[in-house]
Amino acid sequence: MIENKIVEAIKKALIELDYPTDNISVVVSNRPELADYQYNGVFSLAKELHNNPIVIGEEITNKLNELNYNSFSKIEFAKPGFINFTLSNEFINEALNEMLSKPKFNINLDNKDTYVIDYGGPNIAKPLHVGHLRSAIIGESIKRILLYAGNKVISDVHLGDYGLQIGQVIYGLKKYNISIDNITLDILEKVYPEMSGLCKEDEEVKKICEQITKDLQDGNKEYNEYFKKIRDISGEDILRIYRFLDVNFDLWYGESDSYKYLDRVTDKLNEKGLLYDSQGAKVVDVKEDNDHNEMPPFIFQKSNGAYLYSSTDLATIEQRMEDYNPTHMLYVTDLRQHMHFESLFRVAKKMGYDISYEHLGYGTVNGVDGKPFKTRKGDAPKLDDLFKEVKESFLKSNSKNEEMSESDLDIITNAIIKYADLQNNREKDYIFDISKFSEIHGKTGPYLLYTYLRINKILNNEKLDIDSFNNDIYNAFDRDLRIKLLNLCNVFNNALNSRMPSVLGSYLFEVAMKASQFYEANRINGLEDKEKKDNWLLLLTLTNKVLKEMLNLLIIDIPTKM
């Protein structure tokens, strides 16, 4: 990382000045017209030394210049307390050559941890709708980033397949005398919402559905036959949607798969004296002395003996620890489930599974009215309908789009949906404006794809005869693009450590903008200066390599044309 080399230079200067060398950090300059990087530690150092920051800053700057680093063309002190670093052409090109010649752009990838990441989490027996989108997209992207960094990652869709909705569906199927052999996806999509609504209106029906759910969990043979058929039919449709999105899982486990671990978990909780009765239910205290908000007990088993998803989540941790012994367990779900996961993690640690747990919460997808995204009917659109609407919007944006192949249109539809989501901080709600995100201009998926394809066209029309940069940088547009590419290592590590794909998403837009400005200002085709042309072709080659590999981490493929 470039920042590390600057930190080393500052540390050496501080040592020679006999100054403290704690907590040295540098940042990319927010004034690129003045410098590439900036050291802001002068103020804290001056405070520690009881001296004027201007005096301290000038001393450090003078010492840095005295040491004569050829990595920098300029090191300047800016009052009242900043040290600015401008990289030399030699250093820029040396770093770019390392990006070109070494695997994965010379990013420091020494991560060897084992992660289990839980995302997707749809309930069977009902179609995937827009509310299921974020968990799938964000989770898949985080998984790919973790894998790219060298970690071992096991992904689990963790289907909701043993909750009340199954009892409701079985009740509805029996009510309408629909045999197991006659169950279809269309029937499931009609029965579930009807029975769910009925349970809200009729308390007796709700109790019957709860009992069916309990009997299913206890091994009722007839209900299990219904359950297996429902899971098979619904699972095939869920898999079809995820395949379209290029979202893939190592494990297709559900709540039901954890039931064989519940007795073992019960024994462990009892052995540690954690489980106690509360109004007939079995619970675990999770409140800690430093809690500022109310933290209710963790309910492990209801008073009627039924288990909840809190129970099965705990049993699933037991299963994952036995099967994979991970160092990290990540859960990508709605932010509103934070309390549940905080409680779950505390119980798991009390059981002795003191590993790293993270709840990676996300906000809601809203329409242009700022409210949760709905159809004209007022309900959340099925993902099939959303895909169709997005594709139609892109086709309408330009008449020439109708000449594209279906496979390319599917790739672009994916890019529109995914980049609309992944350019945003996952913890924030965002507005999904289909017409805006379908445009080929602005911060959109089509813009990134168009930039890549335009660069590719330039490269295909020219022959490249070099594989490394020389020390010339020919103009400001050239330099800006090179510096932006050098930021990749820092950006990737930020995305990795923060679990924020949006860091990569925003960076790629900036790369695309710099690349567009570069090739608009510098006409390469027909350029007679062979050395300059080769350097620029190599720069565009590296740019497209970065765009393609990092877009893949955002689950975005490249179409053949646009």
N, C-alpha and C positions, 0 to 999 in steps of 0.2 A: 504493500500500500504506500502511496505517495506520502500520505500523512505521517506514516512511521518514519520515513526518511527525514522529513522536516522536524519531527519530534527529536530524532537522534542528533540532528544539527543543533537544535536549541539546547538539548541536554548537555552537549559537549561545551557549548558557550557558557552555560550556567556553571558547570564544573570549574572551568578556567577562571570564572569570576568569583568562585567560592560562594555561589548562591544556591539555595535549596532547589532540588530537582523533582519535587513531588508534583503529581497530577498535571503533567504537561499535556496539553491537547491543542490541536489546530483544527480549523474549520475551513470549508470552501468559502472564499470571499463572497460576500453579498454585493460587492462592488467590483465586478469583473473588469471594468475599465481601469481600475487602479491596481489590482493584483489578482493572483490565482488562489492563494491561500492566506490565512490570517491567524496570528497567535494573539489571543486575548488575555493571556495570563499575567500581563504586566501589573495590572491593578492589585490583584491579590498578592503578588510577590512584593510590591512596594509597601502594601499594608503590613505584611509579615516582617519586612526589613525596616519599617518605620522611616521610609524615605519617599521622596517625590517620584511619582510614576514616570514623569518625563525624564528624570535623571536615570532611573533604572532602565527604562525603555531604550534610551539612546546608548547606554553602556552595552546592553545586550546586542543591539543592532550593530554597533561598531565592532564588537567581538566577532559576530557572525561574518561580517564582511572581511575582517582581518583573517579569519580562517579560510577564506577564499574557496567557497564551495562552487564547483563548476555546475552543480545541479540548478543553480539559480542565476538568472540574468540580472536580478535586482532584488535587494533586501532593503526595505525602507521603514523608518519609524514614522508613524502618523500620530500626532497629538490627539487626545491626551494620553493614549496608552495602548496603541496597537502596532504590531510589527507585521508588515506585508511582505509576502514572498511571491515573486514572479519566476516561474520555471524557465529554464533555458531551453532553447530549441534542441540541444543535444540530449538533455535529460528527457524531454517529452518523447522524442523519437526512440530513445533507448527503451523507455517504458512501453511504448506502443509495439516495438519489436518483440518484447517479452510477451505481450498480449497475443501477438500473432503466432509465436513459435511454441508457446507452452499450452498444455491442456487447460480448458475452461478459462482462458484469458488471463492465466496466472493469478487467479483469485486464490487466496490462502484457504485451502479446503482440507483441514486436518480434523474434521468432525467425525467421530466414530461412535456416537451414542446410538442407542436403540429406542425408537419411538413407536408407540401405538397411537394412531390418530383416528378419532371417532368423528365421522361427519356423514352427511346425507340424512340419516335417521328418519326416513319416511314411514308413516303408518301404512300397513298393507290394507287392502280392501277399499281404498279410495285413490283417485287419480292424483298424480303430482300436479301441484299448482304453483303459482308464482312465489308463494311463501316458502317452497322447498328449494328455490333457486340458489339463494346465497350460501347455505350450508354446503351444497354440492360444489359450487364454483370456488368459494374461498378455501374450503377444505382440500380440494384437489390441488389448488395452486400452492398452498402451504406444504402439502406433501411433496410436490415436485421440487420446491425450493430446498426442503430438508434433504431429499435424495441427492440433489445436485451438489450439496455441500459435503456429501460423503457419508451421511448417516444411514443406518439401517432403519427402514420405516415399514410398519405393518398398518395397512388401512382397513378399517371396518365400517361397513355401512350401518350396522346396528339398527335393524328394522324394528319398528314398533309393531309387534305381531302377537302380543299376548294381553293387551289391555282391554278396556271396556268396549272399544269399537268392535272387537271380535265377537264379544257377547251380543252386542247390538245387531251385528250382521247375521249371526247364526239365528237369533230370535226372528229377524225379518224373513230369512229364507224358510224357516219352518212355518212361520205365519202364513206365507203364501204357497206353502207346499211345494217348494222348489227342491227337487232331489239333488244330491251331490253331483250326479252325472250331468245335470242340466245347468249347473252354475256357469255363467259367462262373465266377462269383464263388464259388459253393459248392465247386466243384472246387479252386479256389485256396486256399480256407480250410481244406480238408482236406489238400491236398498239402504246403503249406509246413510246418506243424508236424511232419508225419510225416517229411519229408526232413531237417528241422533236427535232429530227434531222432536220425535214422539217422546223420547226419554226426558226432554226438557219440560214437556207439558204434562206427562203422566208419571207420577212418582212410583206407582205400582209396576209399570212396565220397566222403569229404570231398575227397580229392585230385582225383577226377573232377569234382566240382562246382566246385572252384577252377579247373580247366582250362577248364570250360565258361564260367565267368565271364571268364577271360582271353581266350578265343576270341571271346566276345561283344564285349568291349572292343576287340578287334583287327579287328572288322568281319565276323565269320562271318555269312553271309547267312541261313541257316536259323535260327540263334539269335536274330538280330535280328527275324525275323518273329514268333517266339514272344514276344520282349520287347515289341514294339509292341502285340500283342494283350493281353498281361498288363497293360501300363501303361494301356491304354484302359479295360479292364474295372475294374481296381482304382481308377484315377483317378476314374471316374464315382461309385464308392461313397464315396471320400474326399470328393469335392465335395459329395455329398448330406449327409454328416455335418456338414461345415463350414457348409453353408447352414442347417441346423437351428440351429447354434450362432451364426449370424450372424457368422461369421469369414470375412473376404474377403481375397483376395490379388491384387496387381497382376500378379504373375508366377507361373507354374506351371512353373518350371524344375526340373530334377533334376540329379543328378550327371552323367547322360549328356550334358547340354547343355554341360558344361564341357570335354568331351574335345577339342574342336577347338582349345582354348587351351593344351593341355598342351605341345605342341612349342614354342610361343612362351615359355611359362614356363620350360621346360628351357633354352632359349637364353639367357634373361635370367639365370637362376641361374648358368649357365656363364660368361657374360660378366663377371659380378661375382665369379667365383671362389668361389662359395658351395657348389657341389655337389661331392661327392667320394664315392668308393667305400668301402663298409664291409661286408666279408663278402659282396660281390656286390650289395648293395643300394646305392642312391644316396641320400645323406642330406645334411642341412645342420646345422651346429653352431648351437645357439641358446643355449647356456649363457652366462651373464653373470657377471662377477666378484662381484657382490653377491648372487648366488643363495644362499639358505640351504638349499634342498632340491635333491636331484638333478634335473637337467634333461637327459633323454636327447636325442640328436640327433633332428631332424625327418626322418622317413622319407618320401622323395618317391617312390621306386619300389622295389618288392621285387626280390629277386635273380632271380626268374623273369620279370621284365619287367612284372608286373602293377602297376597303380596302386591306391592306397588312398583312403579318403575324405579323408585329409590332403592327398593330391595334388589331388583334385578340389575341395576347399575352397580351395586356393591358386589353382587355375585359375579358380574362380568369382570370387575377388577380382579377378583380372586382367580378367575379363569385365565385372564391375560398374564397375571404374574406367574402362574404355573406354566403356561405355554411358551411365553416369550421373555419373561424376566426383564421388562423394559426399564430404562432409566428415566423415561419421560412418558406421560400419558396426556394427550391433548384432546379436547372436546370442542368441536365447532358447532355452536348452537346459538339460538336467539339470546340476546343480552338479558332478556327477562328471566332466564333460567339461572342467573348467576347465584342466587341464594341456594338453590338446590345443589349446584355443584360445589359451592363452598362447604356446605354441610356434608356432602358425600366425601369430599377430599379429607375432611377432618376425621370422619369415621374410619376411612381407609388407613390414615396415619396412626390412629389409635390401635388399629388391628396389627400394626407393625410394618405396613407397606409405605415406608417413609421415602418415597421417590418424588420426582418433580411432577406436579399436576398443574395443568393450565386450562382454564375455561376461556376459549377464544370467542367472545361474544360478538354479535353483529346486530346492526340496526335493521330497520324495515325498508322495503322497496316501496316508494310512494309514487303516485301519479303526478301529473303537472299541477293538480289542485293542492298538492302537499299532503294528501291523505293516502292511506295504504292503497296500493295499486289495485284497481277493480275494473271489471268489465262494465258495459253499459247497464247490465242487469243488476249490478251492485255486488257481485261476488268476485272472489279471487279467480282469475282466469287459469284454466288448465294450461300446463306448459305446452302441450300440442298447439293450443289456440294462440298462445303467445309467440311461438316460433313462426306460425303462419302469418301473424300480424306484422312481425318484424320483417320477414322476408318480403311481404307485399309493400311495406313502407320503403324498403331499399329499392325495389323494382320501380316504384313510382318516382324516386328521387332523380332518375335519369333514364330516358327511353332506351339507351344503349345497354342498360343492365339486363334487359330482357334477352339479349343475345348470349348471355353467360350460361354455362352448363349448370345442371342441378347440383352437382357436387361442389362447384365453386360457390354457388348461392348458399348452400348449407354452411360452408366454411365462413362466409361473410356474415351470415345470420348469427352463427356462434360468436364471431368476433364482436359484433354489435352488442350482443347481450353481455358477454363476459367483460369486455373492456368498460362498458357502462358501469359495471359493478366494481371491477378491480382497480379502477383509477381512484376510487374513494376509500378513505379511511374506513375499515370494516366496522368500526364501532359507531359510525354515524349513519343516520337515515340518509337516503339519497333519492332524488327525483329521477324516475326513468321516463324520459321524453323520447318516445320511439322515433319521431321524425328528426329530432335533433341528433340523436346518436346514430342515425342511418346516413348522415351526411358524410361526404368524402373530405370535407374541410372541418377544421376545429379539432378539439380533443376527443376523437372518436376512434373506434376500431378500424373502420374503413380508411381513415387517414393514414394510420400506421401501415396498413397493408399496401395502400397505394404508393406510399413513399418507398417501401421495400421493392415493389415491382418496378417503379420508375428507375431506381438505382440499378436493379438487375438488368434492365434494358440497356442502360449505359454500358454496363460491364460486358454484356453479351455482344455489343457492337465494337469492342476494342480488345486488343491483345495486351495482356499484362506480362512484362518481362522481368520483373523484380520480385523479391520476396521479403525485402526489408526496407525501412525508410532511411533516407539520408538525413543530413542535419538541416536541410532547408525547410522553412515554413514560409509560404509565399504571400499570404495576406491574412487579414483578420478573420475572414470566414473560414479559411483553412485552419487557423489556430484554434478558433472557438470549437470546431468539431473535434479536433484532436483532444483538447482539454476535456470536453464532455465525455468522450470515450474513456479517458483515463479515470474518470470518477466511478466507473462501473464497480470496481472492487469494493469501494466504500458503500455504494448504494446496495449492492447485493448483501453485504454483511448486515447492513441496517435492516433490510427486508427480512433476512434470516432471523436476526435476534429479536426483532419486534413482532414477528409473525404477521407482518403487514405487506401483502402483495401490492398494495397501493403505492408503496415506495418504488417498486420496480415499474409499475404502471405509469406513474408521473415521469420517471426518468426516461422511459422509452419515448414518451411524447416529446420531451426536450431534445433527445437525440434526433428524432425525426424532423423536428423544426430546424435544428442546426444543419442537418444534412440537406434539407430543402433549400435553406438559405445559401448553403455552400454550392450546390450544383446550379442554382439559379444565377449566382454571381460568377461562377467559373465554368465557362463552356468548355467541356473536355473534348467532345467529338470534334475532330478537325484541328486540335491544338498541335502546333508544330514542334514545340519544345518537348522533346521525348522524355527528358528527365522529370520535368514537372508533371507531364501527363501520367507517367508511371507511378509517381508518388501519389497523385490524386486518385488514380484507379485503385491503388493499394488501400488508400484511406477509405474509399467507398466499399471495397471488399470487406475490410474489417467492420465497417459500420453495419453492413447487411448481415454479417456473421453474428454480431452482437444482437441486432434486432431479431433475427430468427431464433437464436437460442433462448433469449430472454422472453420472447413472445410464447415460446413453448412452455415456459414456466408459468405463464398466465393462461395456459390451455388454448392458445390461439395458433392455428395453422395458417399457412400461406396459400392463397388460391393460385391457379395458373395464370389468371389475368383478371383485370378489372377495367 
